[in-house]
Amino acid sequence: MSRLAVAAVVLAGCVDHGPGPQPRKIEASYVRDNLVAQVPADVTRVGVSLGGKVEYVGNRVERTSWIPGQSLRVVHYWRVIEPIGPDWRVFAFVRGAPSTADFMNLEATDMELGHPVGSWKPGEIIQDTQDIVLRPDWKSPTATLYVGLIETGGHDLGDRMPAAGAAVEDRAVIARTMPVDLSKAPPPQGTIYVPRAVGAISIDGIANDVGWATAVTSPDFATAEGSPEPLGRAFAKMTWNEQYLYLFVSITDSDIFSEYTKHDDPLWKADCVEIFIDADGNRRGYVELQVNPNNATFDKWWPATRAQPGDESWDSGMVTAVKLKKNGDADQGWDVEIEIPWAAVKGKDPQMAVRLPPEVGDRWRMNVVRVDVRKGGKDAAAASWNRITFADFHALDRMLTIVFADAQGNITKTAGTPPSAPAGSGSAAGSGSGSAATPATHKLLLPGSAARP
């Protein structure tokens, strides 16, 4: 018994729309325009006879492959040989490969509603346009479209009109099988694809280098559960190359506040950006990095979890630059650009099972948090790329899953994957392999000023 027959009752039941909302009103002119004189020459021929009364001639599509979450237009062509009668209708569904459970039942098309099977006349050629959005969570490398005719109210394979031809399975016409490009599937919630940089990035606090052109951009950071609303908004960009992970965070803030100016000061007690990276994703052993509006930095290695002591003597070797945004003396916000050498993500665990530099398709866990504190150290608030609780900014279970992608956003490595930006294309500090032993270099840009060491 075929895999379609095993699911016959389920599938046949799914395509029986039954009572519900009133169908869309289809204009008579639409029907007239889609009763065509001949089948176009560019149609892929299928040639299946249904009960000797109708021929499913074939179809044409706008692309040769499909992407999860993407719409595909399929134009079907039916040739009527004999009257069918009022008790039949078209069914259609999409199935994945036999090894998957991917399935989509399809709604009636405009032509099926405006010119139902019972009104089909001998000699008609029916052009039936169907727009199909492949499910974003589709996992199969292929998607096969099946169509056919079934008795109104029918639920069994035996209720389908017999079909004869090579492209038939369980009385269903195999209209077309499409390859699915899973590498371009939209990420599930809590996951982002981080494209590789297409050019050099200079750490100056202004994300206008060519290398930022393909970066992934976050939505506005989500306010932490239980937190007051921060002043203004924040968003981030992220990209990478062979040497570094790059992060840019832009913050709107009319009350910029931090009294801390030295490395490893308690920056989290005032305005700052915090980055947490659990590169191997095992929720044990991770790094914490911070930068504040004064371009002071903080880095800490957590060898286990937050419940055990961390190590502030560790130095990440990151390079940062801050750009303050003001209108006269009035605060408008601040931007920070950060370059993190790959060796830093292992902290003090050189045996961590993480490939450095990462390759396309590798997955890490991390999060970016914005801390907002009003002048005087009051009314602390927080927001983040992936939402956290106000009680735990570290929140290892709430980190983003980041998937490294090529410059086009593909997460599946292919023979044509271009190389990363050449070594040395980032800032001068940390040249070579990006060792975390290189001392951190920090720059502060004041409004209208040039970078200074």
N, C-alpha and C positions, 0 to 999 in steps of 0.2 A: 504494500500500500504506500502511495506517495506521501510526502510530508504535507501536501495540501489536503489530501483526503483525511489525514489524521485530525486536522483542525477544521473539517468541513462544517460542522455545526456552528462553531464559533465564527468562522469567516462569513458564512452565509447569513448568520444572524446579524453580524456587524453591518452588512451592506443593506439591510432592510431598515430604511430610515424611519418608517412608522409615523404615527401622529406626532405633531410638534408644531413649531412656528410655521406660519404660512410661507410658501415658497416665494422666491423673488419674482416680481413681475417682469417678464421678458417682452420687449417690444417686437411687434410683427416684422418690422424692418430688419431687426437683427437676424431673425429666422430666415427671411428671404435672402439676405446677404450670404448666409452660410449653407444654402442649397446651391451647390456649384455644378457647373456643366461638365467638368472633368477633373480627374485627380491630377494635381501638379506633378511635374516630372521629378522634382527633388524629394518625393516621398519615399521613405524606406518601405519596401513592399513586404507584407507579411502573408497575405493571401489565405485567410482561414474562412471556411464556410460554416455558418451557424444554422443548423437545421435545414440547409438548402434554401433558406429564405433571405439571408443577409450575408454579405461578404465583408469581413473586416479587411479592408484593402491594405492599410498600413498607417504610418504616422511620420511626422517630422518633428525634430526638436531643435532648440536654439543653440544648444551646446552639446559637446560630446562627453562631458563628465558633470558630476553633481557635487555640491558641497553641503554638508549638514547646515540647516538653517536657511538655505538658499532656495529661491523659487525657480522652478523650471516650467517652461511652457511646452506642452505637448499638443500637437494638432492631429487628431484622429480623422480617418476617412472611412466611412461606411457606405457600401453600395447595396441598395434594396433591390431584391429580386422578386419577392412575392410579399403580399400583405402579411403582417405578423399577428395582428389582433391586439386588443386593448390590454391583455393581461400579462404583458412583459415590460421589463425595464432594463436599462444598462446598469451593470455593476462594475466597480473598479477598485483595486487596492494595490498597495506596494508592499513587497516583502524583501527582506534581506537574504543573505546567504543561509544555507541550511544550518550552519553552526550557530546562528544568532536567532534571537527572538524578535528582531526588528519587524514591525508591521504598521501599516497605516491604511485605514479605510478612507476612501475618498468620497466627498459629497457629489451630488449631481451637478453637472455643468449647466451653464446657461442654455445651451442648445438642447440638452436633455429635458430641461424644464419647459422651454418654449416650444419644442417640437418633440413631444414624447414618442416612445416607440409605437404606441397605438395609432399614431397619425402618419407613420412612415408609408410612403407610396412607392410602388414598383418603378424602377428607373431613377429614383432619387440618389444623388450622391451627397452625403451629409458631411459637412466639415465641422468637426466638434473640437473646440478649443478648451484645453484643461490646464489650469495653472496649479502646480503642486509645490508646496513648501515642504522640503524634506525636514523631518524632525531634527532639532538641534542636537539631540542626544543620540542620533543614529550611530551605530557602532559597526555595521557591516561594511565591507569594502565594495559591495555592489548593492544596487537597488533594482528590483525587477517589477515592472508595471504589468498587471494583469487586468484584462477587461473581458466582458462577455455579456450575455443576456440571461436573465433569470425571471421566473414567474413572480409576479407581484405577490408579496407575502411569503415567498418561498424561503426555506432555510436549509435545504439539503443540496448535496451535489446533484442529485437526481432532478432537482427543480431547475437546474441550469439548462439552457438550450444546448443540445449536442453540438460539438465543434469538431471539425475535421480539417487536419492540416498538420504540418511538421511542428509548428509553434503552438502546441496545445498541451496543457496539463490540467487534468481533472475538469474538463469542459470549460476551461478558462483560456483565453488567448494570451500567449506570452507576447505582449505588445512590444516590449523593449527592456533590455537589461543595460543599466548604466553603471560605469565605474564611479565610485564615490571617493573623493579626495578627503580622507579623514584628517590629513595634516592641516587643513584649513578650517576644521570644525571650530565653532565658537567655544571658548572655554566655559566649563561649568561654573556655577556661582562659587566665588571664593578662589578662582583660578585666573591667572593672567598669563598671556604669552608675551615674552620680552624679546623684541626683535634686536638683532645685532646692529651695531652702529655702521653706517655707510661711509663714515669719514672721521677725521680727527676731532677731538673735543679738548678745548683749552679750559682749565678750571679758573673762571673769572667771575662767577656768580651770575652770568648771563647766558642762558641756554639758547644761543642763536648760531652755534656752530653747525656745520653740515651733519656732523655725527648725531645730532639730536633729531634729524628729519624723520627717522623711522621709529623713534622711541614710543613705547606704550604710554598713554596718558591716563591717569586715574580719573574717576568722577570726583566731585567735591568730597573731601573726607567726611566720613560719617561720625556724628557726635557719639561719644562713648555712652553706653547704657548707664544711666544714673548720674551723668555729668550735666552741669549747666551748659548752655550753648556758648561755645567760644565766640569771641569777637571776630567777625569776618569769616572768610572761607580759606580753605587750603586745598591744593591739589598737587600731584607729583608726576614726574616723568621718570622712566627707567630705560636704560639700554646697556649694552656691553660690547667688549671686544676681547682680543686675546689676552690682554693684560689686566683689565679693570671692569668692575661693575660700576656704572654711573647712575647717580640719582640727583634729580633736581626737584626741589620743593618750593612752591610759591605760596606765600601767605599774605592775606589781606588783614591788617591789624591797625586800628587807630590808637592803640595803647601798647607800644612795644616796651617790654620791661625785662631787664636782667641786669643784676649787679655783678655777675660773675664774668671774669676776664681771663682766668688762668686755666691751663690744661688740667683736667680731672677735678675741677671744682664741681660742686653738686648742681650741675646745670638744670636738672629736672625740677628744681624748686622755683624756677621762673620760666619765661618763654624759651622754648627749645624745640628741636626736632629730634626724635628718638628712632633709631633703626635697630630692629632685632632680626638676626639671621641664624636660623637653624638649618644649616646647609644639608645635612644628611637626613633631616626630617624625623629624627627619632625621639624628639622632645627631651633630649639630654645632651648637654654640651652645646652652648650657643654663645654668640657674641652680641654685645649691646654697644651701640655707637650713638653719640649725641653731638649736636652742634647748636649754638645759640646765636642770637643776633649780633653779639660782639665777636663772632667767629671763634669763640673758645670751644674746645672740643673735650670730649670725654669718651673713653673706651674701656670696656670691661669684659673679661672672659668668665663665663659661668661654666665650670667643668661638669656640673650635674644639672640641678634645677635651681630655681630661685630659693628653695628651702635650704640650700647649702651655701656656704660662703662663696663669693666671687673673687676674682683677682683683678684689681685695678692697676697692678704693676705692668700688665700686658699693654703693648702699644700696637695699634692696628696698622699704622703707616698710612692712614687715609689722608687725602689732600682735600681741603675745603676752601670755599670762597663765599662771602656773604655780600649781598647788595641790599643796602637799606633804601626804602622808598619813602620819600617825604615830599610834602608840599609846603615849602617854607620850613617852619618849625614843627608842622603837624605831621605826625606819623601816618603813613599809609600802608606800610607793611614791610616785609623783607623776603628775599629770595636766597636760597642756599644751593650751591652746586657741590657735589661730593664725588670723589673718585676713590674707590675702595679696591686695593690690590687683592688679587685672588687669594693669596696666602693668608690674608687676614681672616677669612671665613672659617678657617680651622682653629682659630684661637691658639691655644697651647696644646692642641691635640694633633700632631703631625700624622697620626695613623687614621684620622677620620676618613671614612670610606666615601670620599667625594672626589670626583674627577676635576682637576684644575689644569688649564681653564676648562670650564664646562663645555659640553658638546650639545649641538642641537638636539632637543628632546629631553635633556636632563631636567630633573625636577628638584626644586628646593622649597623650603618654607621660610617666609620672612614677613615682616610687617613694618609699616612706617607710621609713626604717631606724631601728632602735633600737640604740644602742651602750651596752653595759653594761661598766663597769670597776669592779673591787673597790677598796676603800680602799688607798691607796698606789700607785695606777696599775697594778695587777696584773690578770692573767687577763682581758684584754679579750675580749669576745664580742659577737656581733651577730645580729640577727634583723630581718626585713623583711616588708612586705605581700606583695610578689612576691619570691620567693626569689632571693638573690644568692649569690655566692661570698665567702668571707672575705677573699680577695685583692683584691677590687674592689667597694667599696660603690657606686661610681658606676654601673657596669655598664649602659651605655646599651642594650645588647641584652637586658637582663633587666627592663626597666621594665614596669610595668603599662600597658596601654592603657586610658585612661579615656574613657568616652563620656558626654557631657553629656545628661541626661534632664530631662523635665519633672517636676513634683512627684509625678506618679503613676508615674514610672519609665519612661515611654515615650521612646524615642530617635528617633521619627519626628515631626517637627513637623507639627501639624495646625492648621486654622483655629481650633480651640477651645483651643489651648495657652494657659494663663493667663500673665499677665505675671509677671515676677520681683518679689521684694519691692521696695518703693519705695526710691528713693535715700535714703541717710541712715539706713537701718534697722540698719546695723551700729554699730560703736563710733564715738565722736565723731571720732577721728583719721581722717585720710584721707577727709574728706567731699568731695563733688563727684564728679569722674570717677574717683577712685581713683588719682591720679597717684603714681608711685613717688618723686616729689620730696618728698612729705610725710615729715617725719622719723618714724622708728619710735617707737612708744609702747609701753612694757613695764610689766607689772604683776606683782607677786609676792604671792601669797596664802599666808600661813602658816596652819596649822591653827587654825580658829576665829576668824580675823581677818577684817576687812573689806578690800576692795581699797584700795590706797594708790598714789599716783602714783610 
